[in-house]
């Protein structure tokens, strides 16, 4: 190999997937080039080390540890590096990774994972406001990327992530896992088939049952000695305006603060909107958006609303989203399943959630499904997360080898995330706004509201950080 350009291992895997002969011929090349790597990183018992995909996991909280768990269950995936700012999460994640790979390394700085030349794929499960920086750096380092939804916290971040994936030809899968669920695929095809007739309204909802005290009101803390066990607070805040330490602003509850996320609209709304766009047409953006709501019941220190209704007008239908966190009565398929979608058509309606789907004849129903033609929620035997996570990961791994576009590719998640960001912008601006998809800017509505909304979806990076 002396004097020759080293063969890219990821390119080799893509080529090898196309022909069995390539696997045999290429194995010697790769092993010769990286023999020291395999001896130091991979256990000697691993079969076909040239086929092993080595992962680096950044963010090890609820979603991050779940993603690590499902990756570790695959015989062809090896975690070699884990990273988190929070010491507890970092320790738990490291212990998990070491159960499969005793030589897995642990890091506080995500750049050390991305800079590791032996990492093939980066799994980004950080808080939302770190998705863009981590993913863009991973794209530019030549890694495959799996990033949790939403695609950042601003439309501008999403644009930059799409651009980074395109310029690097990155295999970029997003965590909108419902696209890989078989009954979601079936439901999407029902919508596309015209079974429901002309669809004029799609409603999405996320409803919970919190006590009025919500997540509570822990005090801000200014003494670093009192929060140092959580990790580097200033680093965690990163590019947003820095605030005093508050325990609710970190770990799971970061979702309810506009500094780092977008409330239920981007937490669950992206999952729901993503399926709607897949069924109704991803190339058909909304024309207008309006939103109303507020913090009416919950007395905690969150900055996102406890009640919100959002409406998006598309060319041929109205899309709505409802969230309330203090009353879970609604249109669920199953009592404990508090998130869902309802397609309303001229021939019937379709209720859809992770519990399954139900076809409901309309008053002017012209199509009656044959018995057993479509499964109902009651017919579903397994509603565990693995039904979605495992095929979603399978798709990602397959695409790393083939170079094909994943089912939840970065551009699709940018579309879904953008729709939700528009809802938050309209809520904060307090006006109905017109959206120009070509320029990805608000162009119509009260001048002050348009200005405020456009500034919100392109918030600047502060504190010395830059996007990309």
C-alpha positions in Angstrom: 0.0 0.0 0.0 3.0 2.3 0.3 2.7 5.3 -2.0 -0.9 4.5 -2.8 -4.0 6.4 -1.7 -5.8 4.5 1.0 -9.1 2.9 0.0 -12.0 4.5 1.8 -13.6 1.9 4.0 -17.1 3.3 3.6 -16.7 3.4 -0.2 -15.4 -0.2 -0.1 -18.5 -1.3 1.8 -20.8 0.3 -0.7 -19.0 -1.4 -3.6 -18.8 -4.7 -1.8 -22.5 -4.8 -1.3 -23.0 -4.8 -5.1 -21.0 -8.0 -5.8 -19.9 -10.9 -3.6 -16.7 -11.1 -5.5 -15.8 -7.6 -4.4 -16.1 -8.6 -0.7 -13.5 -11.3 -1.1 -11.1 -9.3 -3.2 -11.4 -6.2 -1.2 -11.0 -7.7 2.3 -7.3 -8.1 2.0 -6.8 -4.5 0.9 -8.8 -3.1 3.8 -7.2 -5.4 6.4 -3.7 -4.6 5.2 -4.4 -0.9 5.3 -6.0 -0.9 8.8 -4.6 -4.0 10.5 -3.5 -2.0 13.5 -7.0 -0.6 13.9 -8.7 -4.0 13.9 -6.3 -5.4 16.4 -6.8 -2.4 18.8 -10.5 -1.7 18.4 -12.3 -4.8 17.3 -12.6 -8.1 19.3 -10.8 -10.9 17.6 -14.0 -13.0 17.6 -15.8 -10.6 15.2 -16.5 -12.3 11.9 -15.9 -10.4 8.7 -14.4 -7.3 10.3 -14.4 -5.6 7.0 -18.2 -5.7 7.0 -18.5 -4.3 10.5 -19.9 -0.7 10.8 -18.2 1.2 13.6 -20.4 3.8 15.3 -19.8 6.9 17.4 -22.7 7.9 19.7 -23.0 11.5 20.7 -25.7 12.2 23.3 -26.6 9.4 25.6 -29.9 10.4 27.3 -33.2 8.8 26.8 -33.1 8.7 23.0 -29.3 8.3 22.8 -29.2 5.2 25.1 -32.1 3.7 23.1 -30.3 4.3 19.8 -27.2 2.7 21.3 -29.1 -0.3 22.5 -30.7 -1.0 19.1 -27.3 -0.5 17.4 -25.7 -3.0 19.8 -28.2 -5.6 19.0 -27.0 -5.9 15.5 -24.1 -8.3 14.8 -22.7 -6.0 12.1 -22.5 -2.8 14.1 -19.8 -2.1 16.7 -19.9 1.0 19.0 -16.3 2.2 19.4 -16.9 5.7 20.9 -19.5 7.3 23.1 -19.9 10.9 24.2 -22.1 13.0 26.5 -21.6 16.2 28.5 -23.5 14.8 31.5 -21.3 12.5 33.7 -24.2 10.1 34.6 -25.3 9.6 31.0 -21.7 9.4 29.8 -21.0 6.6 32.4 -24.1 4.7 31.6 -23.5 4.9 27.8 -19.9 3.8 28.2 -20.9 0.8 30.3 -23.4 -0.2 27.6 -20.9 0.1 24.8 -18.2 -1.8 26.7 -20.6 -4.8 27.2 -20.2 -5.4 23.4 -16.8 -3.7 22.9 -14.6 -3.6 26.0 -12.3 -1.1 24.2 -15.0 1.4 23.4 -13.8 4.9 24.3 -15.7 7.6 26.2 -15.6 11.4 25.6 -17.0 14.6 26.8 -16.1 16.6 23.6 -18.1 15.4 20.6 -15.3 16.5 18.2 -13.1 13.7 19.5 -15.7 11.2 18.2 -16.0 12.9 14.8 -12.3 13.2 14.4 -11.8 9.5 15.0 -11.0 8.1 11.6 -12.2 4.7 12.6 -15.8 5.9 13.2 -18.0 5.1 10.1 -21.3 6.5 11.3 -22.2 9.1 13.9 -25.4 8.7 15.9 -26.5 12.2 17.0 -29.0 12.1 19.9 -28.1 15.4 21.6 -30.5 18.2 22.6 -32.2 19.8 19.6 -30.0 22.9 19.5 -26.8 20.8 19.1 -28.2 18.7 16.2 -26.9 21.0 13.5 -23.4 21.5 14.6 -22.7 17.9 15.4 -24.3 16.6 12.1 -22.6 19.1 9.9 -19.2 18.3 11.4 -19.9 14.6 10.9 -20.9 15.2 7.2 -17.8 17.2 6.6 -15.7 14.4 8.2 -17.0 11.9 5.7 -19.2 10.0 8.2 -22.6 8.5 7.7 -25.1 10.3 10.0 -28.1 9.3 12.0 -29.7 12.4 13.7 -32.7 12.5 15.9 -35.6 14.8 14.9 -36.3 17.7 14.7 -33.6 18.8 12.2 -32.3 21.5 14.5 -34.2 24.4 16.1 -34.4 26.8 13.1 -35.1 26.6 9.4 -31.6 28.1 8.8 -30.0 25.1 10.6 -32.0 22.7 8.5 -30.9 24.4 5.3 -27.2 24.1 6.4 -27.6 20.4 7.3 -29.2 19.6 3.9 -26.3 21.5 2.2 -23.7 19.6 4.2 -25.2 16.3 3.3 -25.4 17.2 -0.3 -21.9 18.5 -0.7 -20.5 15.4 1.0 -22.8 12.9 -0.5 -23.7 11.8 3.0 -25.9 8.9 3.9 -28.1 10.8 6.4 -30.9 9.1 8.2 -33.2 11.1 10.5 -35.0 9.7 13.6 -38.5 10.0 12.1 -38.9 6.3 12.8 -42.6 6.0 11.9 -41.7 6.0 8.2 -40.2 2.5 8.7 -43.3 1.1 10.5 -45.2 -1.4 8.3 -48.7 -0.2 9.3 -47.6 3.4 8.7 -46.5 2.4 5.2 -49.9 0.7 4.7 -51.8 3.7 5.9 -49.8 6.1 3.6 -50.7 3.8 0.6 -54.3 3.9 1.6 -54.3 7.7 1.5 -52.4 7.7 -1.8 -54.8 5.2 -3.3 -57.8 7.4 -3.1 -59.7 5.1 -0.8 -60.7 8.0 1.4 -61.7 10.1 -1.6 -60.6 13.7 -1.7 -58.9 14.7 1.6 -59.7 18.2 2.7 -58.5 18.1 6.3 -55.8 16.2 8.2 -55.7 16.6 12.0 -52.7 15.7 14.2 -52.7 15.7 18.0 -50.4 15.2 21.0 -52.2 15.2 24.3 -51.0 14.5 27.8 -52.2 14.5 31.4 -49.9 16.5 33.6 -50.8 18.0 37.0 -51.0 21.8 37.0 -47.6 21.9 38.7 -46.0 20.3 35.6 -42.3 20.0 35.8 -42.1 22.3 38.8 -40.3 25.5 39.5 -36.8 24.7 40.6 -34.7 27.9 41.3 -32.0 29.2 39.1 -28.5 28.4 40.4 -25.6 30.8 40.0 -23.0 29.0 42.1 -21.1 26.6 39.8 -20.2 24.4 42.7 -23.9 23.5 43.1 -24.4 22.3 39.5 -21.0 21.0 38.5 -22.2 17.4 38.9 -24.3 18.0 35.8 -21.4 18.8 33.7 -20.2 21.9 31.8 -23.4 24.1 31.8 -21.9 26.9 29.6 -20.8 24.3 27.0 -24.2 22.7 27.0 -25.9 26.0 26.3 -23.6 26.6 23.3 -24.7 29.0 20.7 -27.9 30.3 22.4 -28.2 33.1 24.9 -26.7 31.9 28.1 -29.0 31.7 31.2 -28.3 30.7 34.8 -28.3 27.0 35.5 -31.7 25.5 36.0 -32.2 21.7 36.3 -35.3 21.9 34.1 -33.3 23.3 31.2 -31.2 20.1 30.9 -31.8 16.4 30.3 -35.4 15.5 29.2 -37.1 18.8 30.1 -35.0 20.9 27.7 -37.8 20.2 25.2 -40.1 22.7 26.9 -37.7 25.7 26.6 -37.6 27.7 23.4 -33.8 28.3 23.8 -33.1 24.6 23.0 -36.2 23.2 21.4 -39.7 23.9 20.2 -42.1 22.3 22.7 -44.5 19.5 21.7 -44.8 20.9 18.2 -41.2 19.9 17.4 -41.0 17.1 19.9 -44.0 15.0 18.7 -45.4 17.2 15.9 -42.5 16.4 13.6 -43.3 12.7 13.8 -46.9 13.3 12.9 -46.4 16.0 10.3 -43.7 13.7 8.7 -46.3 11.0 8.0 -48.8 13.5 6.7 -46.4 15.0 4.2 -45.3 11.5 3.1 -48.9 10.7 2.3 -50.1 14.0 0.9 -46.9 15.0 -1.0 -43.6 16.3 0.4 -43.2 18.6 -2.6 -46.3 20.5 -1.6 -45.4 23.1 1.0 -48.0 25.1 3.1 -49.1 28.5 1.9 -50.1 30.0 5.2 -49.7 29.3 8.9 -51.4 30.5 12.0 -51.3 29.5 15.6 -52.9 30.3 18.9 -52.6 29.2 22.5 -50.7 30.0 25.7 -49.7 28.8 29.1 -53.2 28.6 30.6 -53.0 25.8 33.2 -49.5 24.6 33.9 -47.6 26.7 36.5 -44.1 25.4 36.0 -41.1 27.4 34.5 -41.4 26.1 30.9 -41.4 28.8 28.2 -43.4 26.8 25.6 -47.2 26.8 25.7 -49.3 24.2 27.6 -52.0 24.5 25.0 -51.6 25.3 21.3 -53.6 24.9 18.0 -51.7 25.3 14.7 -53.3 25.5 11.2 -51.4 25.2 7.9 -53.2 25.9 4.6 -51.9 23.8 1.7 -53.2 24.0 -1.9 -55.8 21.3 -1.4 -56.2 20.7 2.3 -55.9 22.1 5.8 -53.5 20.5 8.3 -54.0 21.1 12.0 -52.1 20.3 15.2 -53.4 20.3 18.7 -51.4 19.9 21.9 -52.5 20.3 25.5 -50.4 18.8 28.3 -53.0 18.9 31.0 -56.0 16.9 29.6 -55.6 13.7 27.5 -59.2 13.2 26.4 -59.3 12.9 22.6 -59.5 10.7 19.5 -57.0 8.1 20.4 -57.1 4.7 18.8 -56.0 3.2 22.1 -56.5 4.8 25.6 -52.8 5.1 26.4 -51.8 6.2 22.9 -51.9 10.0 23.1 -50.5 10.9 19.7 -52.2 10.5 16.4 -53.3 11.5 12.9 -56.8 11.6 11.4 -57.2 11.9 7.6 -60.7 13.2 6.7 -61.8 12.4 3.1 -65.0 12.5 1.1 -65.4 8.7 1.2 -64.2 8.1 4.7 -61.6 8.8 7.4 -58.5 7.1 8.7 -57.2 7.2 12.2 -53.5 6.4 12.5 -51.1 6.1 15.4 -48.4 3.8 16.7 -51.1 1.5 18.0 -52.3 0.9 14.4 -54.9 2.4 12.1 -58.7 2.3 11.6 -60.7 3.0 8.5 -64.0 4.8 9.3 -66.8 4.9 6.7 -68.1 8.4 5.9 -71.8 9.4 5.5 -71.3 9.2 1.8 -69.0 6.2 1.8 -68.6 4.8 -1.7 -65.9 2.2 -0.9 -66.2 -0.6 1.6 -63.0 -2.6 2.4 -63.3 -6.3 2.2 -63.2 -8.0 5.7 -59.6 -8.3 6.8 -58.3 -6.2 3.9 -56.8 -3.6 6.3 -55.8 -4.3 9.8 -57.3 -2.4 12.7 -55.6 -1.4 15.9 -57.0 -4.4 17.7 -55.3 -6.7 15.2 -51.9 -5.4 16.0 -50.0 -7.8 18.3 -46.8 -5.9 18.9 -46.7 -2.1 19.5 -43.2 -2.1 21.0 -40.6 0.4 19.9 -38.6 -2.3 18.2 -41.3 -2.5 15.5 -40.2 1.0 14.4 -36.6 1.2 15.5 -35.3 -2.1 14.1 -36.4 -1.6 10.5 -35.4 2.1 10.6 -31.9 1.1 11.7 -31.9 -1.7 9.1 -32.6 0.8 6.4 -29.8 3.1 7.6 -27.2 0.3 7.7 -28.3 -1.0 4.3 -28.0 2.5 2.8 -24.5 3.0 4.3 -23.4 -0.1 2.3 -25.3 0.8 -0.9 -25.0 4.6 -0.8 -28.7 4.9 -1.5 -31.0 7.5 0.1 -32.5 6.4 3.4 -36.2 6.3 3.9 -36.0 9.4 6.3 -33.3 11.3 4.5 -32.2 14.7 5.6 -34.3 16.7 3.0 -37.5 14.9 4.0 -36.9 15.7 7.7 -36.0 19.3 6.8 -39.5 19.6 5.2 -41.3 18.1 8.2 -39.2 20.1 10.7 -39.7 23.3 8.8 -43.5 23.0 8.9 -43.3 22.7 12.7 -40.9 25.6 13.0 -43.4 27.7 11.0 -46.0 26.9 13.6 -43.9 28.0 16.4 -42.9 31.2 14.5 -46.6 32.0 13.9 -47.4 31.4 17.5 -44.6 33.7 18.8 -45.4 36.4 16.2 -49.1 36.2 17.0 -50.3 36.4 13.4 -51.4 34.5 10.3 -48.4 34.5 7.9 -47.8 33.6 4.3 -44.9 31.3 3.5 -42.8 31.4 0.4 -41.3 27.9 0.0 -38.9 28.9 -2.8 -37.0 31.4 -0.6 -38.0 29.7 2.7 -39.1 33.1 4.1 -42.4 34.6 5.4 -43.6 37.1 2.9 -47.1 38.0 4.0 -48.9 39.2 7.1 -48.5 42.2 9.5 -45.0 43.7 8.8 -43.8 43.4 12.4 -45.0 39.8 12.7 -43.3 38.9 9.4 -40.1 40.4 10.6 -40.2 38.7 14.0 -41.1 35.3 12.4 -38.3 35.5 9.9 -35.8 36.4 12.6 -37.0 33.5 14.7 -36.5 30.8 12.0 -33.0 32.2 11.3 -31.7 32.9 14.8 -28.0 33.9 14.8 -25.3 31.8 16.5 -23.9 33.6 19.6 -21.0 33.2 22.0 -18.4 32.6 19.2 -20.1 29.6 17.6 -20.8 29.5 13.9 -23.1 27.3 11.9 -21.0 25.0 9.9 
